[in-house]
Amino acid sequence: MTSFAWMGLIVVVAIAAFFIGSVWTKKQFKHGELEQQAQQAKHELEQYRQEVADHLASTKKLMTKMQDSYSQLLNHVEETNQVLLTEKPTHPSEPFFSKETTEQLHASLKSRPERRRNDKTNEGAAQPTDYVDGESGLFSGERSESKQSKVS
Protein backbone atom coordinates (compact mmCIF):
# COMPACT_ATOMS: atom_id res chain seq x y z
CA MET A 1 0.00 0.00 0.00
CA THR A 2 2.76 2.29 0.51
CA SER A 3 3.73 2.20 -3.10
CA PHE A 4 0.08 2.59 -4.06
CA ALA A 5 -0.20 5.58 -1.68
CA TRP A 6 2.91 7.10 -3.11
CA MET A 7 1.52 6.73 -6.58
CA GLY A 8 -1.73 8.35 -5.55
CA LEU A 9 0.12 11.15 -3.86
CA ILE A 10 2.19 11.77 -7.01
CA VAL A 11 -0.98 11.83 -9.16
CA VAL A 12 -2.67 14.24 -6.73
CA VAL A 13 0.43 16.49 -6.65
CA ALA A 14 0.65 16.38 -10.47
CA ILE A 15 -3.01 17.40 -10.82
CA ALA A 16 -2.58 20.14 -8.21
CA ALA A 17 0.59 21.37 -9.96
CA PHE A 18 -1.21 21.37 -13.29
CA PHE A 19 -4.06 23.52 -11.91
CA ILE A 20 -1.69 25.83 -10.01
CA GLY A 21 0.49 26.20 -13.15
CA SER A 22 -2.48 26.94 -15.35
CA VAL A 23 -3.82 29.53 -12.91
CA TRP A 24 -0.38 31.09 -12.54
CA THR A 25 0.08 31.12 -16.34
CA LYS A 26 -3.32 32.75 -16.82
CA LYS A 27 -2.40 35.40 -14.27
CA GLN A 28 0.92 35.99 -16.03
CA PHE A 29 -0.87 36.21 -19.40
CA LYS A 30 -3.45 38.63 -18.00
CA HIS A 31 -0.67 40.61 -16.33
CA GLY A 32 1.20 40.88 -19.64
CA GLU A 33 -1.98 41.83 -21.43
CA LEU A 34 -2.77 44.45 -18.79
CA GLU A 35 0.77 45.85 -19.08
CA GLN A 36 0.36 46.08 -22.85
CA GLN A 37 -3.00 47.87 -22.43
CA ALA A 38 -1.43 50.21 -19.88
CA GLN A 39 1.41 51.05 -22.29
CA GLN A 40 -1.08 51.63 -25.09
CA ALA A 41 -3.20 53.88 -22.83
CA LYS A 42 -0.08 55.86 -21.85
CA HIS A 43 0.85 56.26 -25.51
CA GLU A 44 -2.68 57.41 -26.42
CA LEU A 45 -2.67 59.82 -23.47
CA GLU A 46 0.64 61.28 -24.64
CA GLN A 47 -0.75 61.71 -28.17
CA TYR A 48 -3.85 63.39 -26.79
CA ARG A 49 -1.73 65.75 -24.68
CA GLN A 50 0.32 66.65 -27.75
CA GLU A 51 -2.82 67.31 -29.79
CA VAL A 52 -4.23 69.52 -27.02
CA ALA A 53 -0.91 71.39 -26.78
CA ASP A 54 -0.89 71.94 -30.56
CA HIS A 55 -4.52 73.08 -30.48
CA LEU A 56 -3.81 75.54 -27.67
CA ALA A 57 -0.77 76.88 -29.53
CA SER A 58 -2.81 77.49 -32.70
CA THR A 59 -5.60 79.04 -30.62
CA LYS A 60 -3.08 81.36 -28.98
CA LYS A 61 -1.73 82.34 -32.40
CA LEU A 62 -5.25 83.07 -33.70
CA MET A 63 -6.15 85.04 -30.58
CA THR A 64 -2.99 87.12 -30.94
CA LYS A 65 -3.82 87.79 -34.58
CA MET A 66 -7.40 88.72 -33.65
CA GLN A 67 -6.12 91.02 -30.90
CA ASP A 68 -3.79 92.75 -33.37
CA SER A 69 -6.63 93.18 -35.85
CA TYR A 70 -8.87 94.56 -33.13
CA SER A 71 -6.14 97.01 -32.07
CA GLN A 72 -5.73 98.17 -35.66
CA LEU A 73 -9.48 98.60 -36.00
CA LEU A 74 -9.65 100.55 -32.75
CA ASN A 75 -6.80 102.83 -33.87
CA HIS A 76 -8.53 103.38 -37.21
CA VAL A 77 -11.82 104.29 -35.52
CA GLU A 78 -10.04 106.68 -33.15
CA GLU A 79 -8.23 108.37 -36.05
CA THR A 80 -11.50 108.66 -37.97
CA ASN A 81 -13.23 110.17 -34.95
CA GLN A 82 -10.42 112.69 -34.56
CA VAL A 83 -10.64 113.63 -38.22
CA LEU A 84 -14.43 113.93 -38.16
CA LEU A 85 -14.75 115.66 -34.81
CA THR A 86 -12.06 118.29 -35.29
CA GLU A 87 -13.67 121.52 -36.27
CA LYS A 88 -12.39 122.81 -39.53
CA PRO A 89 -12.54 126.55 -39.94
CA THR A 90 -15.17 127.45 -42.48
CA HIS A 91 -14.49 130.40 -44.72
CA PRO A 92 -17.76 131.87 -45.87
CA SER A 93 -15.81 134.45 -47.79
CA GLU A 94 -14.37 131.74 -50.06
CA PRO A 95 -16.61 131.27 -53.10
CA PHE A 96 -17.45 127.87 -54.48
CA PHE A 97 -16.11 128.83 -57.92
CA SER A 98 -13.17 131.04 -58.74
CA LYS A 99 -13.73 134.70 -59.51
CA GLU A 100 -13.25 134.26 -63.28
CA THR A 101 -15.68 131.31 -63.41
CA THR A 102 -18.30 133.26 -61.45
CA GLU A 103 -17.97 136.23 -63.82
CA GLN A 104 -18.35 133.96 -66.86
CA LEU A 105 -21.49 132.35 -65.41
CA HIS A 106 -23.08 135.76 -64.71
CA ALA A 107 -22.22 136.97 -68.22
CA SER A 108 -23.72 133.88 -69.85
CA LEU A 109 -26.90 134.22 -67.79
CA LYS A 110 -27.29 137.88 -68.82
CA SER A 111 -26.73 137.14 -72.51
CA ARG A 112 -29.21 134.27 -72.58
CA PRO A 113 -32.63 135.06 -74.10
CA GLU A 114 -35.74 134.70 -71.97
CA ARG A 115 -37.43 132.04 -74.12
CA ARG A 116 -38.90 130.03 -71.30
CA ARG A 117 -41.29 132.70 -70.13
CA ASN A 118 -42.44 133.51 -73.67
CA ASP A 119 -43.01 129.85 -74.58
CA LYS A 120 -45.19 129.24 -71.55
CA THR A 121 -47.45 132.18 -72.28
CA ASN A 122 -48.11 131.13 -75.93
CA GLU A 123 -48.69 127.46 -75.24
CA GLY A 124 -52.35 127.07 -76.19
CA ALA A 125 -52.64 129.89 -78.75
CA ALA A 126 -51.44 128.34 -82.03
CA GLN A 127 -51.48 124.87 -83.52
CA PRO A 128 -48.06 123.25 -83.98
CA THR A 129 -46.58 123.65 -87.45
CA ASP A 130 -45.85 119.97 -88.02
CA TYR A 131 -49.50 119.11 -88.82
CA VAL A 132 -50.11 119.16 -92.56
CA ASP A 133 -53.30 118.90 -94.63
CA GLY A 134 -53.51 115.66 -96.60
CA GLU A 135 -51.07 112.80 -96.77
CA SER A 136 -47.37 113.35 -96.49
CA GLY A 137 -44.19 111.49 -95.62
CA LEU A 138 -43.73 107.75 -95.70
CA PHE A 139 -47.39 106.80 -95.56
CA SER A 140 -48.60 108.90 -98.49
CA GLY A 141 -48.66 106.06 -101.07
CA GLU A 142 -49.98 103.20 -98.95
CA ARG A 143 -53.67 103.61 -99.64
CA SER A 144 -53.32 103.58 -103.38
CA GLU A 145 -51.23 100.39 -103.33
CA SER A 146 -53.67 98.62 -100.98
CA LYS A 147 -56.63 99.64 -103.21
CA GLN A 148 -54.84 98.30 -106.28
CA SER A 149 -54.14 94.94 -104.62
CA LYS A 150 -57.84 94.61 -103.62
CA VAL A 151 -59.07 95.39 -107.13
CA SER A 152 -56.90 92.76 -108.78
C-alpha positions in Angstrom: 0.0 0.0 0.0 2.8 2.3 0.5 3.7 2.2 -3.1 0.1 2.6 -4.1 -0.2 5.6 -1.7 2.9 7.1 -3.1 1.5 6.7 -6.6 -1.7 8.3 -5.6 0.1 11.1 -3.9 2.2 11.8 -7.0 -1.0 11.8 -9.2 -2.7 14.2 -6.7 0.4 16.5 -6.7 0.7 16.4 -10.5 -3.0 17.4 -10.8 -2.6 20.1 -8.2 0.6 21.4 -10.0 -1.2 21.4 -13.3 -4.1 23.5 -11.9 -1.7 25.8 -10.0 0.5 26.2 -13.1 -2.5 26.9 -15.4 -3.8 29.5 -12.9 -0.4 31.1 -12.5 0.1 31.1 -16.3 -3.3 32.7 -16.8 -2.4 35.4 -14.3 0.9 36.0 -16.0 -0.9 36.2 -19.4 -3.5 38.6 -18.0 -0.7 40.6 -16.3 1.2 40.9 -19.6 -2.0 41.8 -21.4 -2.8 44.5 -18.8 0.8 45.9 -19.1 0.4 46.1 -22.8 -3.0 47.9 -22.4 -1.4 50.2 -19.9 1.4 51.1 -22.3 -1.1 51.6 -25.1 -3.2 53.9 -22.8 -0.1 55.9 -21.8 0.8 56.3 -25.5 -2.7 57.4 -26.4 -2.7 59.8 -23.5 0.6 61.3 -24.6 -0.7 61.7 -28.2 -3.9 63.4 -26.8 -1.7 65.7 -24.7 0.3 66.6 -27.7 -2.8 67.3 -29.8 -4.2 69.5 -27.0 -0.9 71.4 -26.8 -0.9 71.9 -30.6 -4.5 73.1 -30.5 -3.8 75.5 -27.7 -0.8 76.9 -29.5 -2.8 77.5 -32.7 -5.6 79.0 -30.6 -3.1 81.4 -29.0 -1.7 82.3 -32.4 -5.2 83.1 -33.7 -6.1 85.0 -30.6 -3.0 87.1 -30.9 -3.8 87.8 -34.6 -7.4 88.7 -33.7 -6.1 91.0 -30.9 -3.8 92.7 -33.4 -6.6 93.2 -35.9 -8.9 94.6 -33.1 -6.1 97.0 -32.1 -5.7 98.2 -35.7 -9.5 98.6 -36.0 -9.6 100.6 -32.8 -6.8 102.8 -33.9 -8.5 103.4 -37.2 -11.8 104.3 -35.5 -10.0 106.7 -33.1 -8.2 108.4 -36.0 -11.5 108.7 -38.0 -13.2 110.2 -35.0 -10.4 112.7 -34.6 -10.6 113.6 -38.2 -14.4 113.9 -38.2 -14.7 115.7 -34.8 -12.1 118.3 -35.3 -13.7 121.5 -36.3 -12.4 122.8 -39.5 -12.5 126.6 -39.9 -15.2 127.5 -42.5 -14.5 130.4 -44.7 -17.8 131.9 -45.9 -15.8 134.4 -47.8 -14.4 131.7 -50.1 -16.6 131.3 -53.1 -17.5 127.9 -54.5 -16.1 128.8 -57.9 -13.2 131.0 -58.7 -13.7 134.7 -59.5 -13.2 134.3 -63.3 -15.7 131.3 -63.4 -18.3 133.3 -61.4 -18.0 136.2 -63.8 -18.3 134.0 -66.9 -21.5 132.3 -65.4 -23.1 135.8 -64.7 -22.2 137.0 -68.2 -23.7 133.9 -69.8 -26.9 134.2 -67.8 -27.3 137.9 -68.8 -26.7 137.1 -72.5 -29.2 134.3 -72.6 -32.6 135.1 -74.1 -35.7 134.7 -72.0 -37.4 132.0 -74.1 -38.9 130.0 -71.3 -41.3 132.7 -70.1 -42.4 133.5 -73.7 -43.0 129.8 -74.6 -45.2 129.2 -71.6 -47.4 132.2 -72.3 -48.1 131.1 -75.9 -48.7 127.5 -75.2 -52.3 127.1 -76.2 -52.6 129.9 -78.8 -51.4 128.3 -82.0 -51.5 124.9 -83.5 -48.1 123.2 -84.0 -46.6 123.7 -87.4 -45.9 120.0 -88.0 -49.5 119.1 -88.8 -50.1 119.2 -92.6 -53.3 118.9 -94.6 -53.5 115.7 -96.6 -51.1 112.8 -96.8 -47.4 113.3 -96.5 -44.2 111.5 -95.6 -43.7 107.8 -95.7 -47.4 106.8 -95.6 -48.6 108.9 -98.5 -48.7 106.1 -101.1 -50.0 103.2 -98.9 -53.7 103.6 -99.6 -53.3 103.6 -103.4 -51.2 100.4 -103.3 -53.7 98.6 -101.0 -56.6 99.6 -103.2 -54.8 98.3 -106.3 -54.1 94.9 -104.6 -57.8 94.6 -103.6 -59.1 95.4 -107.1 -56.9 92.8 -108.8 
